[in-house]
């Protein structure tokens, strides 16, 4: 349940993320191969905010 909430919150904020793992409790991140450093920093900041 916590993973599903995190995925919804991250998607709402524009982060490409999915669920994985045997029990669906793993966050799968899918950044573009050509992601700019500024976009990567923004995405990681968002992930940290949601998971805090």
N, CA, C, O and CB atoms as a CASP TS submission, in Angstrom:
PFRMAT TS
TARGET T0000
AUTHOR 0000-0000-0000
METHOD Language model
MODEL 1
PARENT N/A
ATOM      1  N   UNK     1       0.823  -1.203   0.000  1.00  0.00           N
ATOM      2  CA  UNK     1       0.000   0.000   0.000  1.00  0.00           C
ATOM      3  C   UNK     1       0.859   1.255   0.000  1.00  0.00           C
ATOM      4  O   UNK     1       0.539   2.229  -0.681  1.00  0.00           O
ATOM      5  CB  UNK     1      -0.932   0.004   1.205  1.00  0.00           C
ATOM      6  N   UNK     2       1.947   1.237   0.759  1.00  0.00           N
ATOM      7  CA  UNK     2       2.823   2.413   0.818  1.00  0.00           C
ATOM      8  C   UNK     2       3.488   2.654  -0.530  1.00  0.00           C
ATOM      9  O   UNK     2       3.665   3.800  -0.942  1.00  0.00           O
ATOM     10  CB  UNK     2       3.892   2.240   1.912  1.00  0.00           C
ATOM     11  N   UNK     3       3.854   1.582  -1.212  1.00  0.00           N
ATOM     12  CA  UNK     3       4.495   1.736  -2.518  1.00  0.00           C
ATOM     13  C   UNK     3       3.516   2.328  -3.520  1.00  0.00           C
ATOM     14  O   UNK     3       3.890   3.196  -4.309  1.00  0.00           O
ATOM     15  CB  UNK     3       5.028   0.385  -3.027  1.00  0.00           C
ATOM     16  N   UNK     4       2.284   1.876  -3.500  1.00  0.00           N
ATOM     17  CA  UNK     4       1.272   2.405  -4.415  1.00  0.00           C
ATOM     18  C   UNK     4       1.042   3.889  -4.168  1.00  0.00           C
ATOM     19  O   UNK     4       0.903   4.659  -5.118  1.00  0.00           O
ATOM     20  CB  UNK     4      -0.045   1.635  -4.265  1.00  0.00           C
ATOM     21  N   UNK     5       0.999   4.297  -2.907  1.00  0.00           N
ATOM     22  CA  UNK     5       0.830   5.722  -2.591  1.00  0.00           C
ATOM     23  C   UNK     5       2.014   6.535  -3.100  1.00  0.00           C
ATOM     24  O   UNK     5       1.838   7.623  -3.649  1.00  0.00           O
ATOM     25  CB  UNK     5       0.666   5.924  -1.072  1.00  0.00           C
ATOM     26  N   UNK     6       3.210   6.009  -2.918  1.00  0.00           N
ATOM     27  CA  UNK     6       4.409   6.707  -3.384  1.00  0.00           C
ATOM     28  C   UNK     6       4.404   6.829  -4.906  1.00  0.00           C
ATOM     29  O   UNK     6       4.737   7.887  -5.440  1.00  0.00           O
ATOM     30  CB  UNK     6       5.678   5.973  -2.913  1.00  0.00           C
ATOM     31  N   UNK     7       4.033   5.768  -5.603  1.00  0.00           N
ATOM     32  CA  UNK     7       3.982   5.798  -7.066  1.00  0.00           C
ATOM     33  C   UNK     7       2.982   6.845  -7.534  1.00  0.00           C
ATOM     34  O   UNK     7       3.283   7.617  -8.444  1.00  0.00           O
ATOM     35  CB  UNK     7       3.609   4.411  -7.630  1.00  0.00           C
ATOM     36  N   UNK     8       1.802   6.885  -6.932  1.00  0.00           N
ATOM     37  CA  UNK     8       0.794   7.885  -7.321  1.00  0.00           C
ATOM     38  C   UNK     8       1.312   9.294  -7.095  1.00  0.00           C
ATOM     39  O   UNK     8       1.172  10.157  -7.961  1.00  0.00           O
ATOM     40  CB  UNK     8      -0.508   7.676  -6.535  1.00  0.00           C
ATOM     41  N   UNK     9       1.909   9.530  -5.937  1.00  0.00           N
ATOM     42  CA  UNK     9       2.415  10.863  -5.610  1.00  0.00           C
ATOM     43  C   UNK     9       3.532  11.274  -6.567  1.00  0.00           C
ATOM     44  O   UNK     9       3.578  12.422  -7.008  1.00  0.00           O
ATOM     45  CB  UNK     9       2.920  10.904  -4.161  1.00  0.00           C
ATOM     46  N   UNK    10       4.420  10.354  -6.885  1.00  0.00           N
ATOM     47  CA  UNK    10       5.519  10.670  -7.794  1.00  0.00           C
ATOM     48  C   UNK    10       5.013  10.922  -9.208  1.00  0.00           C
ATOM     49  O   UNK    10       5.467  11.856  -9.868  1.00  0.00           O
ATOM     50  CB  UNK    10       6.543   9.539  -7.800  1.00  0.00           C
ATOM     51  N   UNK    11       4.089  10.110  -9.677  1.00  0.00           N
ATOM     52  CA  UNK    11       3.526  10.320 -11.019  1.00  0.00           C
ATOM     53  C   UNK    11       2.795  11.649 -11.097  1.00  0.00           C
ATOM     54  O   UNK    11       2.888  12.352 -12.104  1.00  0.00           O
ATOM     55  CB  UNK    11       2.571   9.175 -11.392  1.00  0.00           C
ATOM     56  N   UNK    12       2.069  11.999 -10.043  1.00  0.00           N
ATOM     57  CA  UNK    12       1.376  13.292 -10.007  1.00  0.00           C
ATOM     58  C   UNK    12       2.351  14.453 -10.132  1.00  0.00           C
ATOM     59  O   UNK    12       1.988  15.527 -10.612  1.00  0.00           O
ATOM     60  CB  UNK    12       0.575  13.430  -8.716  1.00  0.00           C
ATOM     61  N   UNK    13       3.585  14.235  -9.702  1.00  0.00           N
ATOM     62  CA  UNK    13       4.621  15.276  -9.751  1.00  0.00           C
ATOM     63  C   UNK    13       5.511  15.140 -10.984  1.00  0.00           C
ATOM     64  O   UNK    13       6.508  15.852 -11.107  1.00  0.00           O
ATOM     65  CB  UNK    13       5.479  15.223  -8.491  1.00  0.00           C
ATOM     66  N   UNK    14       5.163  14.234 -11.894  1.00  0.00           N
ATOM     67  CA  UNK    14       5.875  14.115 -13.158  1.00  0.00           C
ATOM     68  C   UNK    14       7.075  13.192 -13.178  1.00  0.00           C
ATOM     69  O   UNK    14       7.852  13.220 -14.132  1.00  0.00           O
ATOM     70  CB  UNK    14       6.309  15.424 -13.565  1.00  0.00           C
ATOM     71  N   UNK    15       7.249  12.368 -12.143  1.00  0.00           N
ATOM     72  CA  UNK    15       8.375  11.433 -12.104  1.00  0.00           C
ATOM     73  C   UNK    15       7.940  10.112 -12.741  1.00  0.00           C
ATOM     74  O   UNK    15       6.907   9.549 -12.376  1.00  0.00           O
ATOM     75  CB  UNK    15       8.873  11.207 -10.634  1.00  0.00           C
ATOM     76  N   UNK    16       8.739   9.622 -13.699  1.00  0.00           N
ATOM     77  CA  UNK    16       8.449   8.345 -14.341  1.00  0.00           C
ATOM     78  C   UNK    16       8.844   7.224 -13.393  1.00  0.00           C
ATOM     79  O   UNK    16      10.030   6.974 -13.175  1.00  0.00           O
ATOM     80  CB  UNK    16       9.195   8.213 -15.701  1.00  0.00           C
ATOM     81  N   UNK    17       7.855   6.558 -12.837  1.00  0.00           N
ATOM     82  CA  UNK    17       8.118   5.524 -11.836  1.00  0.00           C
ATOM     83  C   UNK    17       7.042   4.449 -11.936  1.00  0.00           C
ATOM     84  O   UNK    17       5.907   4.726 -12.323  1.00  0.00           O
ATOM     85  CB  UNK    17       8.161   6.130 -10.401  1.00  0.00           C
ATOM     86  N   UNK    18       7.406   3.243 -11.588  1.00  0.00           N
ATOM     87  CA  UNK    18       6.465   2.137 -11.561  1.00  0.00           C
ATOM     88  C   UNK    18       6.763   1.244 -10.368  1.00  0.00           C
ATOM     89  O   UNK    18       7.659   1.518  -9.569  1.00  0.00           O
ATOM     90  CB  UNK    18       6.525   1.333 -12.872  1.00  0.00           C
ATOM     91  N   UNK    19       5.998   0.180 -10.267  1.00  0.00           N
ATOM     92  CA  UNK    19       6.197  -0.785  -9.179  1.00  0.00           C
ATOM     93  C   UNK    19       6.769  -2.057  -9.755  1.00  0.00           C
ATOM     94  O   UNK    19       6.472  -2.431 -10.890  1.00  0.00           O
ATOM     95  CB  UNK    19       4.870  -1.074  -8.425  1.00  0.00           C
ATOM     96  N   UNK    20       7.584  -2.716  -8.971  1.00  0.00           N
ATOM     97  CA  UNK    20       8.166  -3.981  -9.399  1.00  0.00           C
ATOM     98  C   UNK    20       8.407  -4.869  -8.202  1.00  0.00           C
ATOM     99  O   UNK    20       7.930  -4.607  -7.097  1.00  0.00           O
ATOM    100  CB  UNK    20       9.472  -3.752 -10.166  1.00  0.00           C
ATOM    101  N   UNK    21       9.150  -5.917  -8.445  1.00  0.00           N
ATOM    102  CA  UNK    21       9.435  -6.862  -7.374  1.00  0.00           C
ATOM    103  C   UNK    21       8.326  -7.881  -7.235  1.00  0.00           C
ATOM    104  O   UNK    21       7.213  -7.688  -7.723  1.00  0.00           O
ATOM    105  CB  UNK    21       9.638  -6.133  -6.062  1.00  0.00           C
ATOM    106  N   UNK    22       8.642  -8.932  -6.581  1.00  0.00           N
ATOM    107  CA  UNK    22       7.701 -10.039  -6.410  1.00  0.00           C
ATOM    108  C   UNK    22       6.412  -9.608  -5.709  1.00  0.00           C
ATOM    109  O   UNK    22       5.336 -10.123  -6.011  1.00  0.00           O
ATOM    110  CB  UNK    22       8.358 -11.158  -5.625  1.00  0.00           C
ATOM    111  N   UNK    23       6.522  -8.672  -4.782  1.00  0.00           N
ATOM    112  CA  UNK    23       5.361  -8.243  -4.007  1.00  0.00           C
ATOM    113  C   UNK    23       4.907  -6.829  -4.356  1.00  0.00           C
ATOM    114  O   UNK    23       4.065  -6.259  -3.662  1.00  0.00           O
ATOM    115  CB  UNK    23       5.673  -8.322  -2.533  1.00  0.00           C
ATOM    116  N   UNK    24       5.455  -6.263  -5.421  1.00  0.00           N
ATOM    117  CA  UNK    24       5.064  -4.921  -5.835  1.00  0.00           C
ATOM    118  C   UNK    24       5.530  -3.838  -4.886  1.00  0.00           C
ATOM    119  O   UNK    24       4.942  -2.757  -4.832  1.00  0.00           O
ATOM    120  CB  UNK    24       3.586  -4.848  -5.973  1.00  0.00           C
ATOM    121  N   UNK    25       6.579  -4.120  -4.141  1.00  0.00           N
ATOM    122  CA  UNK    25       7.036  -3.162  -3.137  1.00  0.00           C
ATOM    123  C   UNK    25       8.370  -2.506  -3.502  1.00  0.00           C
ATOM    124  O   UNK    25       9.075  -1.986  -2.638  1.00  0.00           O
ATOM    125  CB  UNK    25       7.162  -3.850  -1.798  1.00  0.00           C
ATOM    126  N   UNK    26       8.703  -2.540  -4.795  1.00  0.00           N
ATOM    127  CA  UNK    26       9.948  -1.946  -5.283  1.00  0.00           C
ATOM    128  C   UNK    26       9.601  -0.812  -6.234  1.00  0.00           C
ATOM    129  O   UNK    26       8.780  -0.981  -7.135  1.00  0.00           O
ATOM    130  CB  UNK    26      10.850  -3.012  -5.988  1.00  0.00           C
ATOM    131  N   UNK    27      10.223   0.342  -6.036  1.00  0.00           N
ATOM    132  CA  UNK    27      10.041   1.453  -6.965  1.00  0.00           C
ATOM    133  C   UNK    27      10.966   1.252  -8.154  1.00  0.00           C
ATOM    134  O   UNK    27      12.165   1.039  -7.980  1.00  0.00           O
ATOM    135  CB  UNK    27      10.315   2.819  -6.273  1.00  0.00           C
ATOM    136  N   UNK    28      10.415   1.320  -9.359  1.00  0.00           N
ATOM    137  CA  UNK    28      11.207   1.194 -10.579  1.00  0.00           C
ATOM    138  C   UNK    28      11.278   2.572 -11.221  1.00  0.00           C
ATOM    139  O   UNK    28      10.262   3.121 -11.647  1.00  0.00           O
ATOM    140  CB  UNK    28      10.592   0.133 -11.566  1.00  0.00           C
ATOM    141  N   UNK    29      12.463   3.118 -11.287  1.00  0.00           N
ATOM    142  CA  UNK    29      12.671   4.432 -11.882  1.00  0.00           C
ATOM    143  C   UNK    29      13.071   4.264 -13.337  1.00  0.00           C
ATOM    144  O   UNK    29      13.850   3.372 -13.675  1.00  0.00           O
ATOM    145  CB  UNK    29      13.745   5.231 -11.107  1.00  0.00           C
ATOM    146  N   UNK    30      12.534   5.125 -14.199  1.00  0.00           N
ATOM    147  CA  UNK    30      12.797   5.018 -15.636  1.00  0.00           C
ATOM    148  C   UNK    30      13.159   6.372 -16.233  1.00  0.00           C
ATOM    149  O   UNK    30      12.412   6.901 -17.056  1.00  0.00           O
ATOM    150  CB  UNK    30      11.579   4.437 -16.360  1.00  0.00           C
ATOM    151  N   UNK    31      14.286   6.939 -15.834  1.00  0.00           N
ATOM    152  CA  UNK    31      14.656   8.236 -16.420  1.00  0.00           C
ATOM    153  C   UNK    31      15.091   8.054 -17.875  1.00  0.00           C
ATOM    154  O   UNK    31      15.628   7.006 -18.233  1.00  0.00           O
ATOM    155  CB  UNK    31      15.791   8.906 -15.598  1.00  0.00           C
ATOM    156  N   UNK    32      14.866   9.056 -18.704  1.00  0.00           N
ATOM    157  CA  UNK    32      15.347   8.976 -20.089  1.00  0.00           C
ATOM    158  C   UNK    32      16.874   8.878 -20.117  1.00  0.00           C
ATOM    159  O   UNK    32      17.546   9.402 -19.228  1.00  0.00           O
ATOM    160  CB  UNK    32      14.872  10.209 -20.904  1.00  0.00           C
ATOM    161  N   UNK    33      17.409   8.227 -21.109  1.00  0.00           N
ATOM    162  CA  UNK    33      18.861   8.094 -21.217  1.00  0.00           C
ATOM    163  C   UNK    33      19.545   9.442 -21.426  1.00  0.00           C
ATOM    164  O   UNK    33      20.721   9.604 -21.100  1.00  0.00           O
ATOM    165  CB  UNK    33      19.216   7.157 -22.359  1.00  0.00           C
ATOM    166  N   UNK    34      18.812  10.396 -21.965  1.00  0.00           N
ATOM    167  CA  UNK    34      19.392  11.707 -22.269  1.00  0.00           C
ATOM    168  C   UNK    34      18.983  12.765 -21.248  1.00  0.00           C
ATOM    169  O   UNK    34      18.942  13.951 -21.575  1.00  0.00           O
ATOM    170  CB  UNK    34      18.976  12.154 -23.663  1.00  0.00           C
ATOM    171  N   UNK    35      18.682  12.360 -20.032  1.00  0.00           N
ATOM    172  CA  UNK    35      18.217  13.299 -19.010  1.00  0.00           C
ATOM    173  C   UNK    35      19.306  14.323 -18.687  1.00  0.00           C
ATOM    174  O   UNK    35      20.485  13.989 -18.567  1.00  0.00           O
ATOM    175  CB  UNK    35      17.797  12.541 -17.731  1.00  0.00           C
ATOM    176  N   UNK    36      18.881  15.566 -18.552  1.00  0.00           N
ATOM    177  CA  UNK    36      19.820  16.626 -18.175  1.00  0.00           C
ATOM    178  C   UNK    36      20.051  16.571 -16.670  1.00  0.00           C
ATOM    179  O   UNK    36      19.191  16.121 -15.912  1.00  0.00           O
ATOM    180  CB  UNK    36      19.286  18.032 -18.602  1.00  0.00           C
ATOM    181  N   UNK    37      21.207  17.026 -16.256  1.00  0.00           N
ATOM    182  CA  UNK    37      21.565  16.971 -14.838  1.00  0.00           C
ATOM    183  C   UNK    37      20.569  17.747 -13.981  1.00  0.00           C
ATOM    184  O   UNK    37      20.226  17.311 -12.882  1.00  0.00           O
ATOM    185  CB  UNK    37      22.976  17.520 -14.626  1.00  0.00           C
ATOM    186  N   UNK    38      20.106  18.890 -14.473  1.00  0.00           N
ATOM    187  CA  UNK    38      19.137  19.690 -13.717  1.00  0.00           C
ATOM    188  C   UNK    38      17.825  18.925 -13.528  1.00  0.00           C
ATOM    189  O   UNK    38      17.222  18.977 -12.456  1.00  0.00           O
ATOM    190  CB  UNK    38      18.871  21.029 -14.434  1.00  0.00           C
ATOM    191  N   UNK    39      17.391  18.220 -14.566  1.00  0.00           N
ATOM    192  CA  UNK    39      16.163  17.423 -14.460  1.00  0.00           C
ATOM    193  C   UNK    39      16.355  16.242 -13.515  1.00  0.00           C
ATOM    194  O   UNK    39      15.446  15.883 -12.766  1.00  0.00           O
ATOM    195  CB  UNK    39      15.729  16.920 -15.844  1.00  0.00           C
ATOM    196  N   UNK    40      17.530  15.649 -13.554  1.00  0.00           N
ATOM    197  CA  UNK    40      17.835  14.548 -12.641  1.00  0.00           C
ATOM    198  C   UNK    40      17.817  15.028 -11.196  1.00  0.00           C
ATOM    199  O   UNK    40      17.250  14.369 -10.324  1.00  0.00           O
ATOM    200  CB  UNK    40      19.202  13.930 -12.979  1.00  0.00           C
ATOM    201  N   UNK    41      18.436  16.174 -10.944  1.00  0.00           N
ATOM    202  CA  UNK    41      18.432  16.745  -9.591  1.00  0.00           C
ATOM    203  C   UNK    41      17.011  17.029  -9.119  1.00  0.00           C
ATOM    204  O   UNK    41      16.659  16.737  -7.976  1.00  0.00           O
ATOM    205  CB  UNK    41      19.265  18.034  -9.551  1.00  0.00           C
ATOM    206  N   UNK    42      16.195  17.601 -10.006  1.00  0.00           N
ATOM    207  CA  UNK    42      14.808  17.911  -9.643  1.00  0.00           C
ATOM    208  C   UNK    42      14.027  16.633  -9.342  1.00  0.00           C
ATOM    209  O   UNK    42      13.263  16.584  -8.378  1.00  0.00           O
ATOM    210  CB  UNK    42      14.119  18.699 -10.773  1.00  0.00           C
ATOM    211  N   UNK    43      14.215  15.605 -10.161  1.00  0.00           N
ATOM    212  CA  UNK    43      13.521  14.342  -9.942  1.00  0.00           C
ATOM    213  C   UNK    43      13.928  13.677  -8.643  1.00  0.00           C
ATOM    214  O   UNK    43      13.082  13.164  -7.910  1.00  0.00           O
ATOM    215  CB  UNK    43      13.780  13.407 -11.089  1.00  0.00           C
ATOM    216  N   UNK    44      15.218  13.683  -8.355  1.00  0.00           N
ATOM    217  CA  UNK    44      15.686  13.079  -7.106  1.00  0.00           C
ATOM    218  C   UNK    44      15.192  13.854  -5.893  1.00  0.00           C
ATOM    219  O   UNK    44      14.860  13.262  -4.866  1.00  0.00           O
ATOM    220  CB  UNK    44      17.210  13.007  -7.091  1.00  0.00           C
ATOM    221  N   UNK    45      15.145  15.167  -6.010  1.00  0.00           N
ATOM    222  CA  UNK    45      14.600  15.983  -4.921  1.00  0.00           C
ATOM    223  C   UNK    45      13.138  15.627  -4.679  1.00  0.00           C
ATOM    224  O   UNK    45      12.710  15.495  -3.532  1.00  0.00           O
ATOM    225  CB  UNK    45      14.741  17.490  -5.241  1.00  0.00           C
ATOM    226  N   UNK    46      12.376  15.473  -5.749  1.00  0.00           N
ATOM    227  CA  UNK    46      10.964  15.101  -5.630  1.00  0.00           C
ATOM    228  C   UNK    46      10.817  13.735  -4.976  1.00  0.00           C
ATOM    229  O   UNK    46       9.962  13.552  -4.109  1.00  0.00           O
ATOM    230  CB  UNK    46      10.289  15.101  -7.007  1.00  0.00           C
ATOM    231  N   UNK    47      11.633  12.785  -5.379  1.00  0.00           N
ATOM    232  CA  UNK    47      11.577  11.444  -4.789  1.00  0.00           C
ATOM    233  C   UNK    47      11.852  11.514  -3.290  1.00  0.00           C
ATOM    234  O   UNK    47      11.140  10.903  -2.493  1.00  0.00           O
ATOM    235  CB  UNK    47      12.592  10.500  -5.477  1.00  0.00           C
ATOM    236  N   UNK    48      12.874  12.253  -2.915  1.00  0.00           N
ATOM    237  CA  UNK    48      13.201  12.379  -1.485  1.00  0.00           C
ATOM    238  C   UNK    48      12.065  13.036  -0.708  1.00  0.00           C
ATOM    239  O   UNK    48      11.773  12.633   0.418  1.00  0.00           O
ATOM    240  CB  UNK    48      14.490  13.190  -1.303  1.00  0.00           C
ATOM    241  N   UNK    49      11.421  14.046  -1.298  1.00  0.00           N
ATOM    242  CA  UNK    49      10.299  14.716  -0.622  1.00  0.00           C
ATOM    243  C   UNK    49       9.135  13.754  -0.415  1.00  0.00           C
ATOM    244  O   UNK    49       8.533  13.727   0.659  1.00  0.00           O
ATOM    245  CB  UNK    49       9.831  15.939  -1.433  1.00  0.00           C
ATOM    246  N   UNK    50       8.819  12.970  -1.432  1.00  0.00           N
ATOM    247  CA  UNK    50       7.684  12.044  -1.341  1.00  0.00           C
ATOM    248  C   UNK    50       7.967  10.925  -0.339  1.00  0.00           C
ATOM    249  O   UNK    50       7.071  10.504   0.395  1.00  0.00           O
ATOM    250  CB  UNK    50       7.368  11.445  -2.724  1.00  0.00           C
ATOM    251  N   UNK    51       9.194  10.449  -0.308  1.00  0.00           N
ATOM    252  CA  UNK    51       9.521   9.324   0.572  1.00  0.00           C
ATOM    253  C   UNK    51       9.827   9.741   2.004  1.00  0.00           C
ATOM    254  O   UNK    51       9.935   8.888   2.886  1.00  0.00           O
ATOM    255  CB  UNK    51      10.694   8.577   0.018  1.00  0.00           C
ATOM    256  N   UNK    52       9.967  11.045   2.246  1.00  0.00           N
ATOM    257  CA  UNK    52      10.296  11.526   3.603  1.00  0.00           C
ATOM    258  C   UNK    52       9.126  11.369   4.551  1.00  0.00           C
ATOM    259  O   UNK    52       9.232  11.721   5.726  1.00  0.00           O
ATOM    260  CB  UNK    52      10.727  12.990   3.563  1.00  0.00           C
TER
END
